[in-house]
Amino acid sequence: RSSSASRSSGGCVTIDAVLFTWCPVAGMVVSMVEESKDFSGSAEPVSKSQRKRDAQEVRSLAARLIGLPAASLAAIPLDDGLRDEIERARAIRSHSARKRQLQFVAKMLRRESAEEIRAALESLDESARQLNARHHRSEAWRDHLIEAGDQAIGELIELRRDADAQALRQLLRNALREKERNKPPAAARSLFRLLRELDESAPLPPVPMR
């Protein structure tokens, strides 16, 4: 790229292409600062605090990848070499060695396009949020059915015409019987699974307020 130079009264020459100062009297480079420039040519130095934030963000991403369950990690688009190093980090038990390997993984990540990796992680997070919400909706309806009985069955059928009323009533009767006899809640668990399957086809409505 083009450069310009200016000479100070002491004979030092400053070249703005890389911003270093050469002093023939001292016979040495006395300062050197690299700067990033935008496409218009204006200097935009990256602050030390920003570099620290960027480095911490990459380390956090590396730690997240190393800590993922195997099935989740398999869904992340990674270079084979990076995937191997992540697997190596997961197998290390020594704290200090694992920390060094994490730093190495972070260094490799700086050469990767992190956007695709972050997008895949966000997709995993969204799936987890949906599963968690489904669990809570199914659990709330199971508890409501056991507490309110047949009346709650009618409320659910009114809101979800696709629900299997006969199966719900049978499981509810069995769950209430188990509760009365202090038996393991096998029917209650089956009722939960049926409600979860119903939620998978379309989210269950909120439990009616009493």
N, C-alpha and C positions, 0 to 999 in steps of 0.2 A: 504494500500500500504506500501511498505518498507520505513523505515526512518533511518536516522543517526543522531547522536548528537555530538556536540563539546562543550567543556567547556572552558570558558575564565578564565583569571587569577583571576578574581573577583568572581569566583564560579558560574557565569551565564551559563546556559545551553541553546544552540540553537538547536532546532530540525527542520530539513529541510523539513519534510513532510508538515508542515503547516507554517514553518518559523515564530516561535515566540520565544522570549527569556524570560526565567524564572530565576530570580535572588533571591536566597534564602535569601540574606542579606536584600534586599528590601522587600521580601515576596510578590512579585507581578509580573505580566506580564508587561514588559516594552515596548515591541513592538510586533506587530502581523501583518503580511502581507500575504494575500492569493495570490497565483499565479496559473495561468493556465499552464498546461504542455501539450505538444503535445505527440503523441504516442511514440516518441523516448525517452521521459523523460526529454527533455530540457525545462527549464522554459521560459514561454512567458507571462510576465505580461501585462495586458491590461491597457493602459495609461488612465489617467483621461480624456484627451481630446477625446479619442476614445469612452469612456463610454458616454460622453456628446453628441457626434455625434449620437451614437446608440439610446440614449434616445430621442433626437430630431426627429430622423427618425421615431421612433415608435409613437411619439405624432403627427407628421405630417400625418402618416397613419391613426391614430384614427380620426383626424380632417377631413381628406378626406372622410372617411366612414360616419361620422356623417353628412357631407354636401351633400352627394349624394341624387339625387332624389329617391323617393320610388321605382320606377321601376328598376332603376339601382342597388340599394342596394339589391333588391330581387334576382338579378343575381349573387351576390357575395356569395361564399360558406363560411358560418359562423356557428360556434357553436350556439345553441339556446340561451344559456345564454348570450353570447356576443351580439347576435342580439338584445335581449331584452334590454340590457344596452345601445346599440346604439340608439334604438328607444326612450328610456327614455331621453337620452341626447338631441335628436332632439326636444322633447316636452318642454324642459326647456327654459324659457325666461330670467331668471336672469343671468346676465353675470358671476357673481362669482360662482353661483351654476353650471352653464354650464361648467365653467372651471374645477371645481372639478370633475364633471362627465366625462369630457374628459380625465383627468388624470387617472380616474378609468378604463375607456375603454382602455387606453394605457397600464395600468398594466395588464389587461386581455389579451391584444394582445401579450404581452411578453411570455405568456404561449401557444400561438397558433403557428402553422406553417404559417409564413407570406408569404412564397413563393407562395402558391396557391392563397392567397388573392391578392397579387401583380400581378400575372399572369391574374387573372380575371379583375382587374382594367386596365391592359394594353390592354386586349381584348376590353373593353369598350372604351378606348381612341382611339384604332385603328378604331373601328366602327364609332366613332364621326368624326375622320379625313376623313374617306371615305364619310360620309354623307355631310360634309362640302365641300369636293372637288366636289361631285356630284352637290351640289347646285351652286357652282361657274361656273362649266362647262355649266349647263343648263341656268343659268342667262346670261352668255357670249353669248351663241348662240341665246337666245331670243332677246337680244339687237342688235346682229348682223343682225338678220332677219328683225327686225323692221327698222333698219337703211338702209340696203342694198336692201330690198324687194325681188322680185322674183329671182334675181340673186343669193342671198344667199340661197334660197331654192334649186336651182340647185346645188350649192356647197355642201350642206348637203346631198342631194340625191346621189351625186357622191361618197361621202365618206361613206355613210351609206345606202346601198341598201334596208335595212329592214325598213326604215322610211316611214311613211304614207304620201306621197306627197300631196294627196288631202286634208287630214285633216290639214296639215301644211299650205297649201295655203289659205284655208278657214279661219283659225284662224288668219293668218297674215293679210288678207284683213280686217277682223273685228277689229283687233288691230290697224291698220293704220287709219281706219275710226273713231274709238274712240279717237285716238290721235288728229286727225284733228278737231274733234268736242268738244275737252276738256271734254270727258266723262270719268267716272271711268273705269280703265283698266281691265275689266272683261275678255275680250278675250286675253289680254296679259298674265293674270294669267293662263288662260287655256292653252295657248301656252307654258308657262313655265312648267306646269304639264306634257304636252305631251312630251316635251324634256327630262324631268326628268325620265319619264317612259322609254324612249328610252335609256337613260344613264344607267338605272338599268339593262338592258339586256346586255349592253357592254358600257364601258365608251365612251362618245362622244369625237371625235378627237378635237384637238385645232382649234380655230377659225382661218380661213385663214388670213394671214397678208395682209394688203393693202399698 
